[in-house]
Amino acid sequence: MKQRLSIGVLEARREAKLKQVRTAGPLMQGSLATIGVTCGNPRCRCARGRKHVSHILNSKVGGRSRSLYVPVDMVETVRQWVNEQRRVRRLLKEVSELGGRIVRAHVPSRRARARNRAVAARAAAKPKG
């Protein structure tokens, strides 16, 4: 069970997560995969089973899977972009969860304020003495 935190603490945590999102660098959605390919030359090693290594980025575009060839010199860069996308997506999920917790925390605090006002009004209306 999650600990009940004040709205101020939850809002501070949400702002900290949003600050991390704002520092995001380049990002790219998808999964980087390493595959084995054959070049078609019958004398090549790949024709005998030792395939060439190639890298592709798999992603969904318009509900359809797409694969994009990634040149060898860009593999590390694309890997960093994909990892950044995952980090930002995780942060945004946490921001959303904190927003929900803020809303849920707001309801009891409003009820408590209303209850306190009612108690104070009854106490003020009571004749002293």
MMTF fields as JSON, N, C-alpha, C and O atoms, coordinates in Angstrom:
{
  "mmtfVersion": "1.0.0",
  "mmtfProducer": "UNKNOWN",
  "numBonds": 515,
  "numAtoms": 516,
  "numGroups": 129,
  "numChains": 1,
  "numModels": 1,
  "chainsPerModel": [1],
  "groupsPerChain": [129],
  "chainIdList": ["A"],
  "bondAtomList": [4, 2, 8, 6, 12, 10, 16, 14, 20, 18, 24, 22, 28, 26, 32, 30, 36, 34, 40, 38, 44, 42, 48, 46, 52, 50, 56, 54, 60, 58, 64, 62, 68, 66, 72, 70, 76, 74, 80, 78, 84, 82, 88, 86, 92, 90, 96, 94, 100, 98, 104, 102, 108, 106, 112, 110, 116, 114, 120, 118, 124, 122, 128, 126, 132, 130, 136, 134, 140, 138, 144, 142, 148, 146, 152, 150, 156, 154, 160, 158, 164, 162, 168, 166, 172, 170, 176, 174, 180, 178, 184, 182, 188, 186, 192, 190, 196, 194, 200, 198, 204, 202, 208, 206, 212, 210, 216, 214, 220, 218, 224, 222, 228, 226, 232, 230, 236, 234, 240, 238, 244, 242, 248, 246, 252, 250, 256, 254, 260, 258, 264, 262, 268, 266, 272, 270, 276, 274, 280, 278, 284, 282, 288, 286, 292, 290, 296, 294, 300, 298, 304, 302, 308, 306, 312, 310, 316, 314, 320, 318, 324, 322, 328, 326, 332, 330, 336, 334, 340, 338, 344, 342, 348, 346, 352, 350, 356, 354, 360, 358, 364, 362, 368, 366, 372, 370, 376, 374, 380, 378, 384, 382, 388, 386, 392, 390, 396, 394, 400, 398, 404, 402, 408, 406, 412, 410, 416, 414, 420, 418, 424, 422, 428, 426, 432, 430, 436, 434, 440, 438, 444, 442, 448, 446, 452, 450, 456, 454, 460, 458, 464, 462, 468, 466, 472, 470, 476, 474, 480, 478, 484, 482, 488, 486, 492, 490, 496, 494, 500, 498, 504, 502, 508, 506, 512, 510],
  "bondOrderList": [1, 1, 1, 1, 1, 1, 1, 1, 1, 1, 1, 1, 1, 1, 1, 1, 1, 1, 1, 1, 1, 1, 1, 1, 1, 1, 1, 1, 1, 1, 1, 1, 1, 1, 1, 1, 1, 1, 1, 1, 1, 1, 1, 1, 1, 1, 1, 1, 1, 1, 1, 1, 1, 1, 1, 1, 1, 1, 1, 1, 1, 1, 1, 1, 1, 1, 1, 1, 1, 1, 1, 1, 1, 1, 1, 1, 1, 1, 1, 1, 1, 1, 1, 1, 1, 1, 1, 1, 1, 1, 1, 1, 1, 1, 1, 1, 1, 1, 1, 1, 1, 1, 1, 1, 1, 1, 1, 1, 1, 1, 1, 1, 1, 1, 1, 1, 1, 1, 1, 1, 1, 1, 1, 1, 1, 1, 1, 1],
  "groupList": [{"groupName": "MET", "atomNameList": ["N", "CA", "C", "O"], "elementList": ["N", "C", "C", "O"], "formalChargeList": [0, 0, 0, 0], "bondAtomList": [1, 0, 2, 1, 3, 2], "bondOrderList": [1, 1, 2], "singleLetterCode": "M", "chemCompType": "L-PEPTIDE LINKING"}, {"groupName": "LYS", "atomNameList": ["N", "CA", "C", "O"], "elementList": ["N", "C", "C", "O"], "formalChargeList": [0, 0, 0, 0], "bondAtomList": [1, 0, 2, 1, 3, 2], "bondOrderList": [1, 1, 2], "singleLetterCode": "K", "chemCompType": "L-PEPTIDE LINKING"}, {"groupName": "GLN", "atomNameList": ["N", "CA", "C", "O"], "elementList": ["N", "C", "C", "O"], "formalChargeList": [0, 0, 0, 0], "bondAtomList": [1, 0, 2, 1, 3, 2], "bondOrderList": [1, 1, 2], "singleLetterCode": "Q", "chemCompType": "L-PEPTIDE LINKING"}, {"groupName": "ARG", "atomNameList": ["N", "CA", "C", "O"], "elementList": ["N", "C", "C", "O"], "formalChargeList": [0, 0, 0, 0], "bondAtomList": [1, 0, 2, 1, 3, 2], "bondOrderList": [1, 1, 2], "singleLetterCode": "R", "chemCompType": "L-PEPTIDE LINKING"}, {"groupName": "LEU", "atomNameList": ["N", "CA", "C", "O"], "elementList": ["N", "C", "C", "O"], "formalChargeList": [0, 0, 0, 0], "bondAtomList": [1, 0, 2, 1, 3, 2], "bondOrderList": [1, 1, 2], "singleLetterCode": "L", "chemCompType": "L-PEPTIDE LINKING"}, {"groupName": "SER", "atomNameList": ["N", "CA", "C", "O"], "elementList": ["N", "C", "C", "O"], "formalChargeList": [0, 0, 0, 0], "bondAtomList": [1, 0, 2, 1, 3, 2], "bondOrderList": [1, 1, 2], "singleLetterCode": "S", "chemCompType": "L-PEPTIDE LINKING"}, {"groupName": "ILE", "atomNameList": ["N", "CA", "C", "O"], "elementList": ["N", "C", "C", "O"], "formalChargeList": [0, 0, 0, 0], "bondAtomList": [1, 0, 2, 1, 3, 2], "bondOrderList": [1, 1, 2], "singleLetterCode": "I", "chemCompType": "L-PEPTIDE LINKING"}, {"groupName": "GLY", "atomNameList": ["N", "CA", "C", "O"], "elementList": ["N", "C", "C", "O"], "formalChargeList": [0, 0, 0, 0], "bondAtomList": [1, 0, 2, 1, 3, 2], "bondOrderList": [1, 1, 2], "singleLetterCode": "G", "chemCompType": "PEPTIDE LINKING"}, {"groupName": "VAL", "atomNameList": ["N", "CA", "C", "O"], "elementList": ["N", "C", "C", "O"], "formalChargeList": [0, 0, 0, 0], "bondAtomList": [1, 0, 2, 1, 3, 2], "bondOrderList": [1, 1, 2], "singleLetterCode": "V", "chemCompType": "L-PEPTIDE LINKING"}, {"groupName": "GLU", "atomNameList": ["N", "CA", "C", "O"], "elementList": ["N", "C", "C", "O"], "formalChargeList": [0, 0, 0, 0], "bondAtomList": [1, 0, 2, 1, 3, 2], "bondOrderList": [1, 1, 2], "singleLetterCode": "E", "chemCompType": "L-PEPTIDE LINKING"}, {"groupName": "ALA", "atomNameList": ["N", "CA", "C", "O"], "elementList": ["N", "C", "C", "O"], "formalChargeList": [0, 0, 0, 0], "bondAtomList": [1, 0, 2, 1, 3, 2], "bondOrderList": [1, 1, 2], "singleLetterCode": "A", "chemCompType": "L-PEPTIDE LINKING"}, {"groupName": "THR", "atomNameList": ["N", "CA", "C", "O"], "elementList": ["N", "C", "C", "O"], "formalChargeList": [0, 0, 0, 0], "bondAtomList": [1, 0, 2, 1, 3, 2], "bondOrderList": [1, 1, 2], "singleLetterCode": "T", "chemCompType": "L-PEPTIDE LINKING"}, {"groupName": "PRO", "atomNameList": ["N", "CA", "C", "O"], "elementList": ["N", "C", "C", "O"], "formalChargeList": [0, 0, 0, 0], "bondAtomList": [1, 0, 2, 1, 3, 2], "bondOrderList": [1, 1, 2], "singleLetterCode": "P", "chemCompType": "L-PEPTIDE LINKING"}, {"groupName": "CYS", "atomNameList": ["N", "CA", "C", "O"], "elementList": ["N", "C", "C", "O"], "formalChargeList": [0, 0, 0, 0], "bondAtomList": [1, 0, 2, 1, 3, 2], "bondOrderList": [1, 1, 2], "singleLetterCode": "C", "chemCompType": "L-PEPTIDE LINKING"}, {"groupName": "ASN", "atomNameList": ["N", "CA", "C", "O"], "elementList": ["N", "C", "C", "O"], "formalChargeList": [0, 0, 0, 0], "bondAtomList": [1, 0, 2, 1, 3, 2], "bondOrderList": [1, 1, 2], "singleLetterCode": "N", "chemCompType": "L-PEPTIDE LINKING"}, {"groupName": "HIS", "atomNameList": ["N", "CA", "C", "O"], "elementList": ["N", "C", "C", "O"], "formalChargeList": [0, 0, 0, 0], "bondAtomList": [1, 0, 2, 1, 3, 2], "bondOrderList": [1, 1, 2], "singleLetterCode": "H", "chemCompType": "L-PEPTIDE LINKING"}, {"groupName": "TYR", "atomNameList": ["N", "CA", "C", "O"], "elementList": ["N", "C", "C", "O"], "formalChargeList": [0, 0, 0, 0], "bondAtomList": [1, 0, 2, 1, 3, 2], "bondOrderList": [1, 1, 2], "singleLetterCode": "Y", "chemCompType": "L-PEPTIDE LINKING"}, {"groupName": "ASP", "atomNameList": ["N", "CA", "C", "O"], "elementList": ["N", "C", "C", "O"], "formalChargeList": [0, 0, 0, 0], "bondAtomList": [1, 0, 2, 1, 3, 2], "bondOrderList": [1, 1, 2], "singleLetterCode": "D", "chemCompType": "L-PEPTIDE LINKING"}, {"groupName": "TRP", "atomNameList": ["N", "CA", "C", "O"], "elementList": ["N", "C", "C", "O"], "formalChargeList": [0, 0, 0, 0], "bondAtomList": [1, 0, 2, 1, 3, 2], "bondOrderList": [1, 1, 2], "singleLetterCode": "W", "chemCompType": "L-PEPTIDE LINKING"}],
  "groupTypeList": [0, 1, 2, 3, 4, 5, 6, 7, 8, 4, 9, 10, 3, 3, 9, 10, 1, 4, 1, 2, 8, 3, 11, 10, 7, 12, 4, 0, 2, 7, 5, 4, 10, 11, 6, 7, 8, 11, 13, 7, 14, 12, 3, 13, 3, 13, 10, 3, 7, 3, 1, 15, 8, 5, 15, 6, 4, 14, 5, 1, 8, 7, 7, 3, 5, 3, 5, 4, 16, 8, 12, 8, 17, 0, 8, 9, 11, 8, 3, 2, 18, 8, 14, 9, 2, 3, 3, 8, 3, 3, 4, 4, 1, 9, 8, 5, 9, 4, 7, 7, 3, 6, 8, 3, 10, 15, 8, 12, 5, 3, 3, 10, 3, 10, 3, 14, 3, 10, 8, 10, 10, 3, 10, 10, 10, 1, 12, 1, 7],
  "groupIdList": [1, 2, 3, 4, 5, 6, 7, 8, 9, 10, 11, 12, 13, 14, 15, 16, 17, 18, 19, 20, 21, 22, 23, 24, 25, 26, 27, 28, 29, 30, 31, 32, 33, 34, 35, 36, 37, 38, 39, 40, 41, 42, 43, 44, 45, 46, 47, 48, 49, 50, 51, 52, 53, 54, 55, 56, 57, 58, 59, 60, 61, 62, 63, 64, 65, 66, 67, 68, 69, 70, 71, 72, 73, 74, 75, 76, 77, 78, 79, 80, 81, 82, 83, 84, 85, 86, 87, 88, 89, 90, 91, 92, 93, 94, 95, 96, 97, 98, 99, 100, 101, 102, 103, 104, 105, 106, 107, 108, 109, 110, 111, 112, 113, 114, 115, 116, 117, 118, 119, 120, 121, 122, 123, 124, 125, 126, 127, 128, 129],
  "secStructList": [7, 7, 7, 7, 7, 7, 2, 2, 2, 2, 2, 2, 2, 2, 2, 2, 2, 2, 2, 2, 2, 2, 6, 7, 7, 7, 7, 7, 7, 1, 3, 3, 3, 3, 3, 3, 3, 7, 7, 1, 7, 6, 6, 1, 4, 4, 4, 4, 6, 7, 7, 3, 3, 3, 3, 3, 3, 3, 3, 3, 3, 6, 6, 3, 3, 3, 3, 3, 3, 3, 7, 4, 4, 4, 2, 2, 2, 2, 2, 2, 2, 2, 2, 2, 2, 2, 2, 2, 2, 2, 2, 2, 2, 2, 2, 2, 2, 2, 2, 2, 2, 2, 2, 2, 2, 2, 2, 2, 2, 2, 2, 2, 2, 2, 2, 2, 2, 2, 2, 2, 2, 2, 2, 2, 2, 1, 7, 7, 7],
  "xCoordList": [0.837, 0.0, 0.883, 1.868, 0.521, 1.312, 1.027, -0.101, 2.078, 1.972, 1.182, 1.324, 0.35, -0.397, 0.542, 1.106, 0.7, 1.557, 0.691, -0.398, 1.191, 0.439, 0.437, 1.286, -0.522, -0.636, 0.625, 1.096, 1.17, 2.393, 3.566, 4.325, 3.727, 4.818, 4.618, 5.562, 3.381, 3.081, 3.34, 3.89, 2.939, 3.17, 4.66, 5.109, 5.432, 6.884, 7.515, 8.401, 7.061, 7.589, 7.238, 8.054, 5.997, 5.58, 6.422, 6.838, 6.675, 7.499, 8.926, 9.537, 9.454, 10.804, 10.847, 11.808, 9.815, 9.752, 9.614, 10.248, 8.788, 8.626, 9.93, 10.234, 10.693, 11.981, 12.918, 13.675, 12.862, 13.674, 13.233, 14.063, 11.921, 11.412, 11.92, 12.272, 11.957, 12.398, 13.871, 14.298, 14.651, 16.069, 16.312, 17.459, 15.246, 15.379, 16.113, 15.932, 16.936, 17.662, 16.9, 15.701, 17.598, 16.94, 16.409, 17.031, 15.264, 14.705, 14.071, 13.727, 13.923, 13.36, 12.571, 13.054, 11.356, 10.5, 10.824, 11.039, 10.857, 11.079, 12.035, 12.449, 12.379, 13.312, 14.436, 14.206, 15.653, 16.829, 17.116, 17.224, 17.238, 17.475, 18.689, 18.982, 19.385, 20.51, 20.03, 19.499, 20.214, 19.75, 20.889, 21.881, 20.74, 21.691, 21.111, 19.954, 21.914, 21.43, 22.417, 23.602, 21.898, 22.746, 22.855, 21.906, 24.031, 24.258, 23.899, 23.735, 23.774, 23.401, 24.58, 24.376, 25.79, 26.975, 27.131, 27.264, 27.116, 27.197, 28.546, 28.624, 29.588, 30.904, 31.154, 32.18, 30.235, 30.405, 30.173, 29.495, 30.73, 30.546, 29.085, 28.676, 28.28, 26.865, 26.092, 25.051, 26.577, 25.917, 26.114, 25.325, 27.167, 27.447, 26.948, 27.22, 26.229, 25.618, 26.089, 25.352, 27.285, 27.773, 27.289, 27.952, 26.133, 25.486, 26.161, 26.854, 25.946, 26.424, 25.517, 24.325, 26.09, 25.327, 24.787, 25.504, 23.513, 22.866, 21.996, 21.596, 21.707, 20.891, 19.674, 19.762, 18.53, 17.291, 16.568, 16.72, 15.782, 14.921, 13.494, 12.989, 12.842, 11.448, 10.558, 10.815, 9.504, 8.547, 7.192, 7.062, 6.188, 4.827, 4.531, 4.731, 4.053, 3.668, 2.269, 2.072, 1.315, -0.062, -0.615, -1.42, -0.187, -0.686, 0.011, -0.329, 0.985, 1.706, 3.168, 3.754, 3.742, 5.156, 6.028, 5.78, 7.04, 8.002, 9.408, 9.68, 10.284, 11.689, 12.537, 12.313, 13.507, 14.391, 15.823, 16.246, 16.578, 17.969, 18.76, 18.586, 19.631, 20.476, 21.927, 22.425, 22.616, 24.024, 24.869, 24.548, 25.94, 26.807, 27.306, 27.356, 27.674, 28.221, 27.168, 27.511, 25.888, 24.832, 24.193, 23.286, 24.628, 23.977, 23.982, 22.94, 25.118, 25.184, 24.331, 23.673, 24.341, 23.527, 22.042, 21.309, 21.603, 20.194, 19.843, 18.744, 20.754, 20.509, 20.27, 19.38, 21.068, 20.88, 19.531, 18.854, 19.13, 17.839, 16.689, 15.728, 16.786, 15.738, 15.675, 14.588, 16.833, 16.866, 16.291, 15.611, 16.553, 16.006, 14.483, 13.785, 13.974, 12.518, 11.894, 10.854, 12.525, 12.0, 12.034, 11.094, 13.118, 13.243, 12.147, 11.509, 11.924, 10.907, 9.51, 8.672, 9.26, 7.953, 7.709, 6.599, 8.741, 8.614, 8.345, 7.501, 9.065, 8.859, 7.443, 6.81, 6.946, 5.591, 4.545, 3.524, 4.788, 3.879, 3.867, 2.807, 5.049, 5.139, 4.458, 3.808, 4.6, 3.929, 2.421, 1.717, 1.93, 0.494, 0.003, -1.054, 0.766, 0.374, 0.355, -0.539, 1.334, 1.355, 0.158, -0.41, -0.228, -1.412, -2.662, -3.494, -2.789, -3.923, -3.908, -4.951, -2.714, -2.609, -2.962, -3.551, -2.603, -2.942, -4.455, -5.016, -5.114, -6.575, -7.219, -8.125, -6.747, -7.331, -7.067, -7.911, -5.912, -5.594, -6.419, -6.704, -6.797, -7.542, -8.956, -9.47, -9.571, -10.958, -11.073, -11.913, -10.263, -10.389, -10.044, -10.647, -9.089, -8.736, -9.875, -10.099, -10.592, -11.753, -12.844, -13.488, -13.047, -14.06, -13.679, -14.535, -12.402, -11.94, -12.13, -12.558, -11.812, -12.004, -13.474, -13.816, -14.343, -15.781, -16.254, -17.053, -15.748, -16.12, -15.638, -16.371, -14.418, -13.871, -14.674, -14.911, -15.092, -15.908, -17.247, -17.752, -17.812, -19.111, -18.977, -19.838, -17.904, -17.676, -17.473, -18.012, -16.7, -16.443, -17.732, -17.961, -18.567, -19.83, -20.758, -21.433, -20.791, -21.63, -21.111, -21.887, -19.779, -19.191, -19.471, -19.711, -19.449, -19.703, -21.175, -21.519, -22.032, -23.478, -23.949, -24.994, -23.19, -23.575, -23.464, -22.458, -24.485, -24.394, -23.382, -23.331, -22.6, -21.601, -22.266, -23.078, -21.893, -22.347, -23.063, -23.473],
  "yCoordList": [-1.182, 0.0, 1.248, 1.324, 2.209, 3.428, 4.341, 4.45, 4.986, 5.912, 7.15, 7.629, 7.665, 8.893, 10.073, 10.301, 10.802, 11.977, 13.215, 13.141, 14.333, 15.577, 15.983, 15.557, 16.8, 17.276, 18.038, 17.911, 18.823, 19.579, 18.685, 18.98, 17.591, 16.645, 15.974, 15.835, 15.559, 14.924, 15.881, 15.482, 17.153, 18.14, 18.394, 18.581, 18.405, 18.598, 17.425, 17.615, 16.217, 15.043, 15.086, 14.746, 15.512, 15.607, 16.635, 16.393, 17.776, 18.805, 18.314, 18.639, 17.532, 16.981, 16.042, 16.063, 15.225, 14.314, 15.11, 14.778, 16.158, 16.985, 17.689, 17.868, 18.084, 18.709, 17.724, 18.107, 16.462, 15.438, 15.233, 15.008, 15.311, 15.157, 16.299, 16.092, 17.513, 18.679, 18.595, 19.272, 17.777, 17.642, 16.552, 16.232, 15.988, 14.878, 15.317, 16.426, 14.416, 14.652, 14.048, 13.791, 13.823, 13.199, 11.822, 11.098, 11.469, 10.164, 9.572, 10.276, 8.259, 7.555, 6.366, 5.611, 6.206, 5.116, 3.868, 3.935, 2.735, 1.466, 0.586, 0.908, -0.542, -1.492, -1.739, -2.01, -1.645, -1.9, -3.394, -3.973, -4.014, -5.456, -5.745, -5.029, -6.805, -7.295, -8.548, -9.464, -8.591, -9.732, -10.267, -9.577, -11.487, -12.084, -12.053, -12.419, -11.616, -11.516, -12.203, -12.34, -12.627, -13.191, -12.176, -11.454, -12.138, -11.133, -11.643, -10.841, -12.946, -13.488, -14.047, -14.731, -13.777, -14.309, -15.78, -16.079, -16.708, -18.129, -18.538, -19.585, -17.755, -18.079, -17.441, -17.699, -16.628, -15.905, -16.845, -17.864, -16.498, -17.275, -17.363, -18.342, -16.339, -16.345, -17.435, -17.881, -17.867, -18.946, -20.278, -21.203, -20.385, -21.611, -21.543, -22.454, -20.488, -20.429, -19.299, -18.919, -18.747, -17.645, -16.324, -15.724, -15.892, -14.721, -13.412, -13.334, -12.395, -11.042, -10.418, -10.718, -9.562, -8.894, -7.582, -6.813, -7.347, -6.107, -5.619, -6.408, -4.34, -3.749, -3.073, -2.389, -3.289, -2.65, -2.061, -2.518, -1.04, -0.431, -0.803, -0.426, -1.549, -1.944, -0.972, -0.644, -0.508, 0.391, 0.248, -0.348, 0.808, 0.802, 2.183, 3.198, 2.21, 3.453, 3.237, 2.413, 3.979, 3.837, 2.448, 1.946, 1.817, 0.491, -0.644, -1.81, -0.318, -1.358, -1.374, -0.329, -2.548, -2.688, -2.222, -2.537, -1.472, -0.981, -1.303, -1.263, -1.618, -1.87, -0.879, -0.63, -0.327, 0.664, 0.191, -0.095, 0.104, -0.301, 0.775, 1.968, 0.343, 1.272, 0.999, -0.1, 1.974, 1.778, 1.494, 1.949, 0.745, 0.34, 1.543, 1.489, 2.623, 3.785, 4.557, 5.457, 4.21, 4.895, 4.016, 4.473, 2.779, 1.839, 2.373, 2.369, 2.828, 3.324, 4.574, 4.731, 5.452, 6.667, 6.315, 6.844, 5.427, 5.023, 4.301, 4.481, 3.489, 2.799, 3.822, 3.642, 4.89, 5.94, 6.63, 6.921, 6.896, 7.53, 6.646, 7.135, 5.347, 4.402, 4.34, 4.342, 4.286, 4.255, 5.544, 5.504, 6.675, 7.96, 7.971, 8.488, 7.405, 7.306, 6.484, 6.857, 5.379, 4.53, 5.263, 5.165, 5.999, 6.755, 7.813, 7.952, 8.556, 9.613, 9.008, 9.557, 7.885, 7.229, 6.796, 6.947, 6.256, 5.848, 7.061, 7.005, 8.165, 9.384, 9.927, 10.336, 9.933, 10.438, 9.556, 10.058, 8.258, 7.37, 7.718, 7.749, 7.979, 8.356, 9.699, 9.867, 10.662, 11.959, 11.76, 12.378, 10.906, 10.632, 9.98, 10.341, 9.021, 8.369, 9.373, 9.332, 10.269, 11.291, 12.223, 12.648, 12.545, 13.37, 12.708, 13.367, 11.411, 10.678, 10.684, 10.826, 10.53, 10.555, 11.934, 12.041, 12.996, 14.362, 14.541, 15.105, 14.061, 14.18, 13.408, 13.914, 12.172, 11.373, 11.999, 11.906, 12.631, 13.274, 14.544, 14.94, 15.174, 16.429, 16.223, 17.074, 15.109, 14.855, 14.782, 15.482, 13.962, 13.932, 15.27, 15.634, 16.004, 17.286, 18.295, 19.107, 18.256, 19.144, 18.77, 19.639, 17.466, 17.02, 17.444, 17.871, 17.327, 17.705, 19.202, 19.617, 20.022, 21.465, 21.792, 22.624, 21.134, 21.382, 20.963, 21.654, 19.817, 19.336, 20.315, 20.609, 20.822, 21.786, 23.084, 23.665, 23.54, 24.751, 24.534, 25.41, 23.348, 23.051, 23.02, 23.545, 22.409, 22.347, 23.747, 24.083, 24.569, 25.932, 26.748, 27.559, 26.546, 27.289, 26.893, 27.741, 25.584, 25.135, 25.706, 26.108, 25.734, 26.266, 27.754, 28.244, 28.477, 29.925, 30.213, 31.224, 29.329, 29.533, 29.165, 29.637, 28.34, 27.916, 29.09, 29.799, 29.292, 30.374, 30.01, 28.871, 30.974, 30.738, 30.826, 31.708, 29.892, 30.101, 29.07, 29.22],
  "zCoordList": [0.0, 0.0, 0.0, 0.735, -0.823, -0.912, 0.263, 0.744, 0.701, 1.824, 1.401, 0.276, 2.309, 2.027, 2.177, 3.247, 1.122, 1.139, 0.929, 0.36, 1.391, 1.216, -0.255, -1.038, -0.601, -1.975, -2.371, -3.501, -1.456, -1.751, -2.088, -3.011, -1.348, -1.611, -2.963, -3.74, -3.242, -4.526, -5.69, -6.716, -5.527, -6.584, -6.777, -7.908, -5.695, -5.809, -6.55, -7.383, -6.248, -6.952, -8.433, -9.29, -8.723, -10.126, -10.868, -12.001, -10.245, -10.881, -11.118, -12.136, -10.178, -10.346, -11.554, -12.322, -11.722, -12.878, -14.174, -15.176, -14.16, -15.361, -15.724, -16.903, -14.723, -14.974, -15.672, -16.564, -15.265, -15.918, -17.365, -18.245, -17.609, -18.977, -19.849, -21.011, -19.281, -20.058, -20.447, -21.383, -19.746, -20.086, -21.125, -21.437, -21.654, -22.607, -23.867, -24.371, -24.348, -25.59, -26.757, -26.658, -27.859, -29.019, -28.645, -27.868, -29.199, -28.911, -30.143, -31.092, -30.108, -31.25, -30.727, -29.883, -31.231, -30.791, -31.591, -32.801, -30.917, -31.59, -30.818, -29.704, -31.44, -30.849, -31.826, -33.005, -31.329, -32.155, -32.106, -31.024, -33.26, -33.332, -34.195, -35.153, -33.834, -34.631, -35.35, -34.721, -36.659, -37.442, -38.297, -38.53, -38.755, -39.682, -41.083, -41.29, -42.05, -43.433, -44.379, -44.077, -45.521, -46.572, -47.697, -48.002, -48.306, -49.345, -50.739, -51.659, -50.912, -52.22, -53.003, -54.006, -52.577, -53.256, -52.859, -51.672, -53.829, -53.483, -52.87, -52.228, -53.047, -52.499, -51.13, -50.501, -50.683, -49.412, -48.235, -48.363, -47.118, -45.884, -45.478, -44.853, -45.829, -45.437, -46.178, -45.696, -47.332, -48.063, -47.348, -47.539, -46.521, -45.774, -44.331, -43.548, -43.965, -42.65, -41.738, -40.829, -41.942, -41.095, -41.687, -42.533, -41.23, -41.827, -41.433, -40.419, -42.248, -41.962, -40.89, -40.822, -40.071, -39.017, -39.57, -40.211, -39.308, -39.725, -38.571, -37.715, -38.548, -37.475, -38.093, -39.113, -37.438, -37.896, -36.7, -35.567, -36.977, -35.972, -36.325, -37.383, -35.431, -35.634, -34.89, -33.731, -35.561, -34.913, -35.58, -36.649, -34.925, -35.474, -36.047, -35.381, -37.285, -37.939, -38.512, -39.405, -37.991, -38.458, -38.203, -38.988, -37.104, -36.763, -37.487, -37.284, -38.331, -39.074, -38.655, -38.372, -38.618, -38.266, -39.418, -40.582, -39.067, -40.048, -39.556, -38.356, -40.482, -40.162, -40.941, -42.126, -40.249, -40.851, -40.674, -39.553, -41.769, -41.7, -40.961, -41.213, -40.046, -39.294, -39.674, -39.433, -40.262, -40.627, -39.379, -38.281, -39.565, -38.453, -37.665, -36.437, -38.339, -37.636, -36.835, -36.068, -37.01, -36.247, -35.187, -34.49, -35.039, -34.112, -32.684, -32.028, -32.192, -30.809, -30.622, -29.593, -31.604, -31.525, -31.466, -30.631, -32.345, -32.363, -31.066, -30.543, -30.538, -29.269, -28.15, -27.32, -28.136, -27.124, -27.303, -26.316, -28.54, -28.797, -28.328, -27.733, -28.593, -28.183, -26.653, -26.075, -26.003, -24.533, -23.948, -22.923, -24.58, -24.122, -24.255, -23.383, -25.339, -25.537, -24.41, -23.868, -24.063, -22.98, -21.646, -20.857, -21.39, -20.14, -20.045, -19.001, -21.124, -21.139, -20.981, -20.265, -21.645, -21.525, -20.075, -19.564, -19.409, -18.01, -17.125, -16.231, -17.376, -16.586, -16.761, -15.788, -17.994, -18.24, -17.564, -17.093, -17.51, -16.791, -15.306, -14.681, -14.74, -13.333, -13.07, -12.039, -13.996, -13.859, -13.847, -13.049, -14.721, -14.784, -13.498, -12.981, -12.98, -11.721, -10.568, -9.723, -10.531, -9.482, -9.617, -8.611, -10.842, -11.061, -10.496, -9.873, -10.716, -10.152, -8.631, -7.993, -8.051, -6.591, -6.039, -4.963, -6.777, -6.343, -6.34, -5.401, -7.394, -7.461, -6.315, -5.653, -6.079, -4.999, -3.631, -2.74, -3.454, -2.173, -1.98, -0.85, -3.079, -3.014, -2.459, -1.733, -2.797, -2.373, -0.852, -0.285, -0.16, 1.311, 1.96, 2.969, 1.401, 2.018, 1.866, 2.764, 0.751, 0.593, 1.585, 2.173, 1.766, 2.728, 4.139, 4.914, 4.474, 5.814, 6.04, 7.117, 5.023, 5.161, 5.375, 6.215, 4.612, 4.757, 6.148, 6.779, 6.614, 7.952, 9.017, 9.961, 8.876, 9.841, 9.843, 10.902, 8.664, 8.589, 9.278, 9.98, 9.064, 9.697, 11.207, 11.912, 11.72, 13.159, 13.708, 14.763, 13.005, 13.459, 13.437, 14.334, 12.437, 12.356, 13.493, 14.076, 13.811, 14.931, 16.25, 17.117, 16.383, 17.629, 17.745, 18.849, 16.653, 16.688, 16.947, 17.559, 16.484, 16.641, 18.058, 18.507, 18.743, 20.097, 21.059, 21.07, 21.855, 22.841, 23.927, 24.391, 24.312, 25.352, 26.698, 26.976, 27.506, 28.825, 29.458, 30.609]
}
